[in-house]
């Protein structure tokens, strides 16, 4: 099993975890970061890294 770091907090979790992934740019965060990631383009379910992406549970 592969371990992947959250792109927000850096915590390594299994690839089978309940990740939230942007549908446009692929930005990947863990569930605990959904409420705390923010950036130029938004926060929460809106991707913080790209203008048109939204976070979806994978």
C-alpha positions as CSV (number, residue, x, y, z in Angstrom):
1,X,0.0,0.0,0.0
2,X,1.3,3.4,-0.9
3,X,1.4,6.3,1.5
4,X,0.6,9.8,0.1
5,X,1.3,13.2,1.9
6,X,-1.6,15.6,2.2
7,X,-0.7,18.7,0.1
8,X,-2.0,21.0,2.9
9,X,-0.7,19.6,6.2
10,X,1.9,17.1,5.0
11,X,0.5,14.1,7.0
12,X,1.1,10.8,5.2
13,X,-2.0,8.7,4.8
14,X,-2.8,5.5,2.7
15,X,-3.8,6.1,-0.9
16,X,-7.1,4.4,-0.1
17,X,-8.0,7.1,2.4
18,X,-11.0,9.4,2.0
19,X,-9.1,12.1,0.1
20,X,-10.6,15.3,-1.2
21,X,-9.2,15.9,-4.7
22,X,-9.7,18.9,-7.1
23,X,-11.5,17.9,-10.2
24,X,-9.4,20.3,-12.3
25,X,-5.8,20.4,-11.0
26,X,-5.6,17.3,-8.8
27,X,-4.8,19.1,-5.5
28,X,-5.2,16.5,-2.8
29,X,-6.0,17.1,0.8
30,X,-7.1,14.9,3.8
31,X,-10.6,15.3,5.3
32,X,-9.2,17.3,8.3
33,X,-7.8,19.9,6.0
34,X,-11.1,20.5,4.1
35,X,-12.1,23.2,6.6
36,X,-8.7,24.8,7.0
37,X,-7.1,24.9,3.5
38,X,-7.4,28.3,1.8
39,X,-5.6,30.2,-0.9
40,X,-5.9,32.7,-3.7
41,X,-8.9,31.0,-5.3
42,X,-11.0,29.9,-2.3
43,X,-11.4,27.4,0.5
44,X,-13.6,24.5,1.7
45,X,-15.1,22.7,-1.3
46,X,-13.7,25.3,-3.7
47,X,-10.1,24.5,-4.7
48,X,-7.7,27.0,-3.2
49,X,-5.1,26.3,-5.9
50,X,-6.9,26.8,-9.2
51,X,-9.6,29.2,-10.4
52,X,-12.3,26.7,-11.6
53,X,-11.8,23.5,-9.5
54,X,-13.9,22.0,-6.8
55,X,-12.9,19.4,-4.1
56,X,-14.6,16.0,-4.4
57,X,-14.3,13.0,-2.2
58,X,-12.3,10.3,-3.8
